Amino acid sequence: MRFLGKATAIGLSAFVVGSMSGGGASASSQDADVSLTYACQFPSGPQQVAVRVQGTFPSNAVVGKPIQPSRITTTVTIPEAGVADVGEAGGDSVVGTAQLTTAVTQNGTSNAAKWSGLTSAPTAVPAEGSLPLSARGTVPATKTAAAGDLSFSAGDLALTLSPSKAGGSKLAVDCTPAARQARVLATVPVSKPGSAQKPNAVPKAEPTIPPECGKWAGPPKETPDGWIDSGCTYMSGFANVKKLNGATVFNDGSAGKPALINIVYAVPGVGDSEGSIRQKLVEPIKSKSTFLTFGFMPTTAAMEMIQAPLAPGKDYGTYEVATGNVVTAHMKMTIRITGASANGSALSVGKRCQTRVPADIVLKGTVKSVLEEGVLEGPLTIPSFSGCGTGGDDLSRLFSASVSGPGNLMRVSVGATCLPSIPQGCPPVVPVPQRTAPAAG
């Protein structure tokens, strides 16, 4: 898999772009999200199918300049009766490709544009119930020689369903939109050159991308074969401390500048996991909280979480995406106490007050797309501390007795990813820490 070969056409669109609601439109674009009903011809007979079309369109355009729709996703929910036809084609999973015909209309004249090559990730065929397939990809730009509103409307849809089983037969399904429903996806005002902006108008300042975003060094180096793109994001969250019957919030900005996280992506071939992500903190994650130590003494501690260096062949610092967008994250983090006070009096903790070994953390959750926020959680065992105290005062045992041990919970909110090479989802935004677990499904 090359950096911008097959990965761009299928992997990047299917894994990275994900659901279109993530990231949001910039000041110069508009989001489209239209739910429609189609009549689709399956081998067993016609079926009514729900189709959702999402994408981003320019908020305005100029005559003669390309009008480029982006982040196009067509989600087709095949009803149970149609799923039986898919199952008979062979295999326990299927890849869907779609061609959506769109009507591009301006000043009473309409032309058809074929949005082909929209591709879904391999999706398990359920034993019962419906089968949703989200097909994504890049669509051609449009140009116009005249001023006036230009609208894009959804038309006929052609599906090709390819089973995973060797020797299975492809299933072609043609769909037409039901009558009497609004099918306009977006309308783009087109103006003559020089007239798009009002006189004396002040352009809006576009948000800036952090200069360190996506700057990757170390394993894997310079997005090698199989690693298709790099970007950045933020995470925030809570870590419960069982012994103190409390929780600390981290990286939400309350204890200083939030730490940016650089990430790099890989999309394996069909049949493997649906994607791999490696993360690297630009700087340590910070936290500051007050607890009642031993149930009666107010103690405030400022902490940092320092990521263990990535190493070839090691899986920590990774996120693995399995079928159903189930994500497993593995991190190793050293917890360092940078300052503390007890009952209002400062404690001299020294410069090397940290856990003896990094905390080994495994978090799980469901994340639809790296361009959407998600929540991961898992158990946290806090290792014992060492190197705490100065002038002969050893505070390591105090901190270990107060917080170290198993039975804690970490819940991490992962922000939408900024991909500066596209650009998409930029600049990254610090997510709001979630106190409760997300609802199932």
C-alpha positions as CSV (number, residue, x, y, z in Angstrom):
1,M,0.0,0.0,0.0
2,R,1.6,3.2,-1.1
3,F,1.2,6.6,0.6
4,L,-1.1,8.1,-2.1
5,G,-2.0,5.1,-4.3
6,K,-4.7,2.7,-3.5
7,A,-4.9,4.0,0.1
8,T,-6.1,7.4,-1.1
9,A,-8.9,5.9,-3.2
10,I,-10.2,3.4,-0.8
11,G,-8.3,3.4,2.6
12,L,-8.2,7.1,3.2
13,S,-11.8,7.6,2.2
14,A,-13.1,4.6,4.1
15,F,-11.0,4.8,7.2
16,V,-9.9,8.4,7.7
17,V,-12.8,10.4,6.2
18,G,-15.4,8.3,8.1
19,S,-18.8,9.7,9.0
20,M,-19.3,13.2,7.6
21,S,-20.6,14.7,10.8
22,G,-17.0,14.9,12.2
23,G,-14.9,18.0,11.9
24,G,-17.6,20.3,10.6
25,A,-17.4,22.8,7.7
26,S,-15.0,25.7,7.6
27,A,-16.1,29.3,7.2
28,S,-15.9,28.9,3.4
29,S,-17.9,25.7,3.2
30,Q,-21.3,24.2,4.0
31,D,-22.3,20.7,5.2
32,A,-25.0,18.6,3.5
33,D,-26.9,15.9,5.2
34,V,-29.9,14.5,3.4
35,S,-32.0,11.4,4.2
36,L,-33.8,9.8,1.3
37,T,-35.9,6.8,0.3
38,Y,-34.9,4.7,-2.7
39,A,-36.6,1.8,-4.5
40,C,-33.9,-0.9,-5.1
41,Q,-34.1,-4.0,-7.3
42,F,-32.7,-7.0,-5.4
43,P,-32.8,-10.6,-6.9
44,S,-35.7,-11.4,-4.5
45,G,-37.6,-8.4,-5.6
46,P,-37.9,-4.6,-5.0
47,Q,-37.1,-3.3,-1.6
48,Q,-37.5,0.2,0.0
49,V,-34.1,1.3,1.1
50,A,-33.0,4.3,3.3
51,V,-30.1,6.3,1.9
52,R,-28.3,9.1,3.6
53,V,-26.1,11.4,1.6
54,Q,-23.6,13.6,3.4
55,G,-20.8,15.9,2.2
56,T,-19.2,19.3,2.3
57,F,-19.7,21.9,-0.5
58,P,-18.3,25.4,-1.0
59,S,-20.4,28.2,0.5
60,N,-19.9,30.2,-2.6
61,A,-18.0,30.1,-5.9
62,V,-16.7,32.2,-8.8
63,V,-17.5,31.7,-12.5
64,G,-14.9,29.5,-14.2
65,K,-13.4,28.2,-10.9
66,P,-13.7,24.6,-9.8
67,I,-16.6,23.8,-7.4
68,Q,-15.3,20.8,-5.4
69,P,-17.7,18.7,-3.2
70,S,-15.7,16.8,-0.6
71,R,-16.1,14.2,2.2
72,I,-18.9,12.6,0.2
73,T,-20.5,9.6,2.0
74,T,-23.5,7.6,0.9
75,T,-24.9,5.4,3.6
76,V,-27.2,2.7,2.3
77,T,-29.2,0.7,4.9
78,I,-30.2,-2.6,3.2
79,P,-33.3,-4.1,4.8
80,E,-33.4,-7.6,6.2
81,A,-35.1,-9.0,3.1
82,G,-32.2,-7.6,0.9
83,V,-29.6,-8.8,3.4
84,A,-30.6,-12.4,2.6
85,D,-29.7,-11.8,-1.1
86,V,-26.3,-10.4,0.0
87,G,-25.7,-13.5,2.2
88,E,-26.5,-15.9,-0.7
89,A,-23.7,-14.2,-2.8
90,G,-21.2,-15.8,-0.4
91,G,-19.0,-14.8,2.5
92,D,-19.6,-13.4,5.9
93,S,-18.6,-9.8,5.0
94,V,-19.1,-7.5,2.0
95,V,-17.5,-4.4,0.4
96,G,-19.9,-2.0,-1.3
97,T,-19.2,0.4,-4.1
98,A,-21.6,3.0,-5.2
99,Q,-22.2,5.3,-8.1
100,L,-24.5,8.2,-7.3
101,T,-25.8,10.2,-10.2
102,T,-26.3,13.9,-9.3
103,A,-28.2,16.5,-11.1
104,V,-26.2,19.8,-11.3
105,T,-28.7,22.6,-12.1
106,Q,-28.2,26.3,-12.8
107,N,-30.5,28.8,-14.4
108,G,-33.0,26.2,-15.5
109,T,-30.4,23.9,-17.1
110,S,-29.5,20.5,-15.6
111,N,-26.6,18.2,-16.3
112,A,-25.8,14.8,-14.8
113,A,-22.6,14.2,-12.9
114,K,-21.5,10.6,-12.0
115,W,-20.1,10.3,-8.5
116,S,-18.5,6.8,-8.9
117,G,-15.9,4.9,-6.9
118,L,-17.6,5.5,-3.5
119,T,-16.3,2.5,-1.5
120,S,-17.3,1.1,1.9
121,A,-15.1,-0.7,4.4
122,P,-15.5,-4.5,4.7
123,T,-18.7,-4.9,6.7
124,A,-20.0,-8.1,8.4
125,V,-23.2,-9.5,7.0
126,P,-25.6,-9.9,9.9
127,A,-27.5,-13.1,10.6
128,E,-30.6,-11.0,11.1
129,G,-31.6,-7.3,10.8
130,S,-30.5,-4.6,8.4
131,L,-27.1,-4.0,6.9
132,P,-25.7,-0.4,6.8
133,L,-23.0,0.3,4.3
134,S,-21.2,3.7,4.2
135,A,-19.5,4.3,0.9
136,R,-17.0,7.1,0.7
137,G,-14.7,8.6,-1.8
138,T,-13.6,11.5,-4.0
139,V,-16.0,13.0,-6.6
140,P,-15.2,15.3,-9.6
141,A,-15.3,19.0,-9.4
142,T,-17.8,21.1,-11.4
143,K,-17.2,24.4,-13.4
144,T,-19.8,26.8,-14.7
145,A,-19.5,29.7,-17.2
146,A,-22.4,31.7,-15.8
147,A,-23.4,33.4,-12.5
148,G,-26.4,32.2,-10.5
149,D,-27.2,29.5,-7.9
150,L,-25.9,26.1,-8.7
151,S,-27.7,23.2,-7.0
152,F,-26.6,19.5,-6.5
153,S,-29.5,17.0,-6.3
154,A,-29.3,13.2,-5.6
155,G,-30.5,10.9,-8.4
156,D,-30.1,7.3,-9.4
157,L,-27.9,5.0,-7.3
158,A,-26.0,1.9,-8.5
159,L,-24.6,-0.5,-6.0
160,T,-22.1,-3.3,-6.4
161,L,-21.8,-5.6,-3.4
162,S,-18.6,-7.8,-3.4
163,P,-18.6,-10.7,-0.9
164,S,-15.4,-11.6,0.9
165,K,-15.6,-15.3,0.1
166,A,-13.4,-16.4,-2.8
167,G,-15.6,-17.4,-5.6
168,G,-18.5,-15.5,-4.4
169,S,-20.5,-13.6,-6.9
170,K,-20.9,-9.8,-7.0
171,L,-24.4,-8.5,-6.6
172,A,-25.5,-5.5,-8.7
173,V,-28.4,-3.4,-7.3
174,D,-30.0,-0.5,-9.1
175,C,-31.9,2.1,-7.1
176,T,-34.1,5.0,-8.0
177,P,-35.2,7.8,-5.6
178,A,-38.8,7.7,-4.5
179,A,-41.1,10.5,-5.8
180,R,-42.2,13.6,-3.9
181,Q,-39.1,14.1,-1.7
182,A,-36.7,16.9,-1.6
183,R,-33.4,15.7,-3.1
184,V,-31.3,18.9,-3.1
185,L,-28.0,18.3,-1.4
186,A,-26.6,21.8,-1.5
187,T,-26.9,25.1,-3.4
188,V,-23.8,27.1,-4.2
189,P,-24.2,30.8,-5.1
190,V,-21.9,31.5,-8.1
191,S,-20.8,35.1,-8.8
192,K,-18.8,36.8,-11.5
193,P,-15.1,37.4,-10.8
194,G,-14.6,40.4,-8.6
195,S,-18.2,40.5,-7.3
196,A,-18.1,37.7,-4.8
197,Q,-17.1,40.0,-1.9
198,K,-18.9,43.2,-0.9
199,P,-16.8,46.4,-1.0
200,N,-14.9,47.2,2.3
201,A,-15.8,43.7,3.6
202,V,-13.2,42.4,6.1
203,P,-12.3,38.8,5.4
204,K,-12.7,36.4,8.3
205,A,-9.5,35.1,9.8
206,E,-9.3,31.4,9.2
207,P,-8.3,29.3,12.3
208,T,-4.7,28.3,12.3
209,I,-3.3,24.8,12.4
210,P,-0.7,24.2,15.1
211,P,2.7,24.4,13.5
212,E,3.7,21.0,15.0
213,C,0.6,19.3,13.8
214,G,1.4,16.0,12.0
215,K,5.2,16.5,12.4
216,W,6.2,12.8,12.9
217,A,9.6,11.6,13.9
218,G,10.5,8.2,15.1
219,P,8.9,4.8,14.4
220,P,7.2,4.5,12.1
221,K,9.5,6.9,10.3
222,E,8.2,9.3,7.7
223,T,5.0,7.4,7.0
224,P,6.6,4.3,5.5
225,D,4.8,1.8,3.3
226,G,1.4,1.1,4.7
227,W,1.2,4.4,6.7
228,I,-0.9,6.8,4.7
229,D,-1.2,10.1,6.5
230,S,-0.4,12.0,9.6
231,G,-2.3,14.6,11.6
232,C,-3.0,15.8,15.1
233,T,-5.7,15.8,17.7
234,Y,-6.3,16.5,21.4
235,M,-7.6,14.2,24.2
236,S,-9.0,15.0,27.6
237,G,-10.6,12.9,30.3
238,F,-11.0,11.7,33.8
239,A,-9.0,9.3,35.9
240,N,-10.7,7.9,39.0
241,V,-8.5,7.4,42.1
242,K,-10.1,4.6,44.1
243,K,-8.2,5.2,47.3
244,L,-9.2,8.9,47.4
245,N,-12.8,8.3,46.2
246,G,-12.3,11.1,43.7
247,A,-11.2,11.8,40.1
248,T,-8.7,14.0,38.4
249,V,-9.5,15.8,35.1
250,F,-6.6,16.0,32.6
251,N,-5.6,17.9,29.5
252,D,-8.8,20.0,29.4
253,G,-6.9,23.3,29.7
254,S,-7.6,23.9,33.4
255,A,-4.0,23.0,34.4
256,G,-2.2,24.8,31.5
257,K,-2.0,24.6,27.7
258,P,-3.5,21.3,26.5
259,A,-1.0,18.8,25.1
260,L,-1.3,18.2,21.3
261,I,-1.1,14.6,20.1
262,N,0.5,13.8,16.7
263,I,-0.8,10.7,15.0
264,V,-0.1,8.6,11.9
265,Y,-2.4,6.2,10.2
266,A,-2.2,2.8,8.4
267,V,-5.0,1.0,6.6
268,P,-4.4,-2.7,6.1
269,G,-5.9,-4.7,3.3
270,V,-9.3,-6.4,3.3
271,G,-9.4,-9.2,5.9
272,D,-7.1,-7.5,8.5
273,S,-8.0,-5.0,11.1
274,E,-9.7,-1.9,9.6
275,G,-6.9,0.4,10.6
276,S,-4.0,1.2,12.9
277,I,-3.1,4.5,14.5
278,R,0.1,5.5,16.3
279,Q,0.1,8.5,18.6
280,K,2.8,10.6,20.1
281,L,2.4,13.4,22.6
282,V,4.0,16.7,21.6
283,E,4.4,17.5,25.3
284,P,3.2,15.9,28.6
285,I,-0.5,15.8,29.6
286,K,-1.1,18.0,32.6
287,S,-3.6,17.7,35.5
288,K,-4.2,19.5,38.8
289,S,-6.7,18.2,41.4
290,T,-7.5,18.4,45.1
291,F,-8.4,15.3,47.1
292,L,-9.1,14.5,50.7
293,T,-6.1,12.3,51.5
294,F,-6.9,9.6,54.1
295,G,-10.5,11.0,54.1
296,F,-9.7,14.2,56.0
297,M,-6.6,16.1,54.7
298,P,-7.1,18.4,51.6
299,T,-4.2,17.7,49.3
300,T,-3.6,19.4,45.9
301,A,-1.3,17.8,43.4
302,A,-0.1,19.0,40.0
303,M,0.7,16.0,37.7
304,E,2.0,15.2,34.3
305,M,1.5,12.1,32.2
306,I,4.6,11.4,30.1
307,Q,4.3,8.9,27.2
308,A,6.8,6.1,27.0
309,P,9.0,6.4,23.9
310,L,7.7,4.4,20.9
311,A,9.8,1.5,19.9
312,P,9.8,-0.8,16.8
313,G,7.8,-3.9,17.4
314,K,6.0,-2.6,20.5
315,D,2.2,-2.0,20.4
316,Y,2.0,0.7,23.0
317,G,1.1,4.1,21.6
318,T,-1.3,2.4,19.2
319,Y,-4.9,2.3,18.4
320,E,-6.2,-0.7,16.5
321,V,-9.6,-0.5,14.8
322,A,-11.6,-3.7,14.4
323,T,-14.8,-4.5,12.7
324,G,-17.7,-2.3,13.9
325,N,-15.3,0.6,14.6
326,V,-14.3,-1.0,17.9
327,V,-11.0,0.7,19.0
328,T,-8.5,-0.7,21.4
329,A,-5.8,1.7,22.5
330,H,-2.6,0.7,24.3
331,M,-0.5,3.3,26.1
332,K,2.3,3.4,28.6
333,M,2.5,6.6,30.7
334,T,4.8,7.6,33.5
335,I,2.9,9.7,36.1
336,R,5.0,12.5,37.5
337,I,4.0,14.8,40.4
338,T,5.4,18.3,39.7
339,G,4.0,20.0,42.8
340,A,1.8,19.3,45.9
341,S,0.4,20.9,49.0
342,A,-1.3,19.3,52.0
343,N,-3.7,21.3,54.2
344,G,-2.5,24.5,52.5
345,S,1.3,23.8,53.1
346,A,3.5,23.2,50.1
347,L,5.3,19.9,49.9
348,S,8.8,19.7,48.4
349,V,8.4,16.8,46.0
350,G,11.6,17.3,44.0
351,K,12.2,17.0,40.3
352,R,12.1,13.2,40.0
353,C,8.8,12.3,41.8
354,Q,7.2,9.8,39.5
355,T,5.9,6.2,39.2
356,R,8.6,3.6,39.3
357,V,7.4,2.1,36.0
358,P,5.0,3.5,33.4
359,A,1.3,2.7,33.9
360,D,0.2,0.1,31.3
361,I,-3.1,1.3,30.0
362,V,-5.6,-0.4,27.7
363,L,-8.7,1.5,26.7
364,K,-11.6,0.4,24.5
365,G,-14.6,2.1,22.8
366,T,-16.4,2.6,19.6
367,V,-15.3,5.5,17.4
368,K,-17.0,6.0,14.0
369,S,-14.2,8.0,12.4
370,V,-11.1,9.8,13.2
371,L,-12.9,12.9,12.1
372,E,-15.4,12.5,14.9
373,E,-15.0,12.6,18.7
374,G,-15.0,9.3,20.6
375,V,-14.8,8.0,24.1
376,L,-12.5,5.2,25.2
377,E,-12.2,3.8,28.7
378,G,-10.6,1.0,30.7
379,P,-9.1,0.0,34.1
380,L,-6.1,1.9,35.4
381,T,-3.5,0.5,37.8
382,I,-1.3,3.3,39.3
383,P,2.2,2.0,40.0
384,S,4.1,3.0,43.2
385,F,6.1,6.2,43.3
386,S,9.8,6.8,43.8
387,G,12.1,9.8,44.0
388,C,9.7,12.0,45.8
389,G,10.9,14.5,48.4
390,T,14.0,16.6,49.1
391,G,16.3,17.3,52.0
392,G,16.0,13.7,53.3
393,D,12.2,13.8,53.4
394,D,10.9,10.7,51.5
395,L,7.4,11.3,50.3
396,S,7.3,8.3,47.9
397,R,5.6,6.0,50.5
398,L,3.0,8.7,51.2
399,F,2.0,9.1,47.6
400,S,2.1,5.3,47.0
401,A,-0.1,4.7,50.0
402,S,-2.5,7.5,48.9
403,V,-3.0,6.7,45.3
404,S,-1.1,3.6,44.0
405,G,-2.9,0.4,43.2
406,P,-5.5,-1.2,41.0
407,G,-9.3,-0.7,40.6
408,N,-9.2,2.8,39.1
409,L,-10.9,3.8,35.9
410,M,-9.7,6.0,33.0
411,R,-12.2,7.6,30.6
412,V,-10.6,9.5,27.6
413,S,-12.4,11.7,25.2
414,V,-10.6,11.7,21.9
415,G,-11.1,14.8,19.7
416,A,-11.7,14.9,16.0
417,T,-8.5,14.7,14.0
418,C,-6.9,17.5,12.0
419,L,-5.4,16.3,8.7
420,P,-3.3,19.2,7.4
421,S,-2.4,17.5,4.1
422,I,-6.1,17.6,2.9
423,P,-6.8,19.9,5.0
424,Q,-9.7,18.5,7.0
425,G,-11.0,18.8,10.5
426,C,-8.5,21.7,11.2
427,P,-7.6,23.2,13.6
428,P,-8.1,20.5,16.2
429,V,-10.4,21.2,19.1
430,V,-10.0,20.1,22.7
431,P,-12.9,17.8,23.5
432,V,-15.1,18.2,26.6
433,P,-14.3,15.4,29.1
434,Q,-17.2,13.0,29.4
435,R,-18.1,12.0,33.0
436,T,-20.3,9.1,31.9
437,A,-19.8,6.3,29.5
438,P,-21.4,6.7,26.0
439,A,-24.7,4.9,25.4
440,A,-24.4,1.5,23.8
441,G,-24.9,1.4,20.0
